[in-house]
Amino acid sequence: MGGVFVRKPVFDGLMNGPENAIDLFHGYTYSAHPLACAAASAVLDIYRDENLFERSAELSPYWEAGVHSLKGLPNVTDIRNLGLAAGIDLAPKGAVGTRGYEAFTKAFELGLMVRQSGDAIAMSPPLVIEKAQIDEIIDITAKTIRAVA
């Protein structure tokens, strides 16, 4: 389920086909399938009923403190976060992406799945995460960064 918002000049630039034509026409096998729509609706109900967005907002400061505690570790050049998402830039080691890939594989060996893009690792834990699990993620990430120093 998704949607797109654009400013009027962008909209006008996209909607310039002949009258009654379908602009941005596309379709996929399961587009608007009733089962997929029911599943998406159920997920939105869970988000609301279990207060997952509020929970995320409450845990964000704890996550931020944990992630930013990694400042000063070897080769960490930048740390940024928004909510329960974080990116950690590592100093390059030879070819671009070498240290990032080493961090990706080391974290996996230690039991943590991170996303690697170039020499950055990105993390976005599930909204149902507990503080003890955040502590574990930060601990494994610190071990990973030290191991690839």
N, C-alpha and C positions, 0 to 999 in steps of 0.2 A: 504494500500500500504506500502510495507516495503522492506527492503533489509538488507543484513548482509555482513560485511567486516571482514575478519580474516587474520591473517598472514599465510604464506605458510605452516609452519609446522602443524598448526591447520587444514588447508584445506586438506593437504595430509593425516592427521590422519582420517579425516571424509570420504574421497573419496577413500576407499580401497575395494569396492565391486567388483564383477566380471565385466569383460568388458561388456559394453553396458547396465549395470544395472543402474537404477535410484537411485542415492545415496540420502539419507535423503528424501525418498519418503513420501509424505503426501498429503492430499487433504481435502478440506472442501466443503460443499455444494455450497458456493458462491465464491470459489476461481476463480479469473480471470473472474468473471461475467462481461459482458460488461457494465451493468448499474453501478456496483460498481466502475469500472475503470473510467467511465465517471464522476461519482461524485467526485472521488479522483482528477481527472484532473481539474475539475471545482474549487475544493478547492485550489489547487495549483495556479490556475489563480487568485483567490481572494487574496491569500497571496501576490502574485506579484503585482497585480493591485492596491491594497490598501496599499502597502508598510508595511505590518504588521511586518515583521522582523526588518525593520529599525525603525518603531515606537516603537517596544519592546526595541530595543537598546537605543533609546532616553529616554524612561521612566524608564529604569533600575536603573540609579542613584537615581531617586526620590523614587522608590520602596525600594532600598537598604537603603537610609537614613531613611525612615519611619520604616522599619522593625528593623533596628539597634537602633532606638530610644527606643525600648522596653527593651534594656539592662538595668539592674538595677531594673527591676520590680521583685516582690517576686517570688522566685523559678525558675527564668530563669537562666539556666546554660550554654547555648550556643545558638548562633544565627548564621546562615549561609545562604548565598543566592548565586544564580547564575542567572543572567538575571531576569526574572519575576517569579522566584521561590524562596521559602524560607522555611527553617526549623527552628523551635524553640524548643529546648530541655528544659523540665521542670524537676525539682528535683522530684524523686519518692516520693510517699506518700503511704507507706505500700506496697502492692503488686505492682509489675511492671505493668504499664499501668493504674493504678487507677486515678492519676492526669491527665494523657493524655485524658482518657475517660471523666472525668469531664469537661475538657476544650472543648472537642469535643461537648458534649451536651449543655454546656453553650453558646458556640459560636452559635450553631444552634438556641437556644432559642432567642438569640439576633439578629438573621437574617443573620448569616454568616456560610457558609459551609466550613469546613476545613477537612483535612485528618488527622487521628490520627494513629500513629504507636508507640506502647509502650507509653512512656511518652513524645513523641514529637508530635508537630502539624506541618503539612506541608501545604503550601499555594502556589497555582499557578493560578493567575488570568488570565482571557482571554486576548489575545493580543490587543483587542479593548478597554481595560479599559481606563478610564479618570483619571486625577489626583484627582478629587474630590472623585471618588470611591476608589482610593488608600487610601486617608485620612480616609474614612469611614471604610475600612477594618482595618487599623491600630488602629483606635479608638475602634472598637468592640473587636479587639484582646487584647488591653490593658485592657478593662473592663473585658474581659474573664479571663485574667491572674490574675487580682486582685481578681476576684470572687472565684477563685479556690485556692487562697493562703492558 
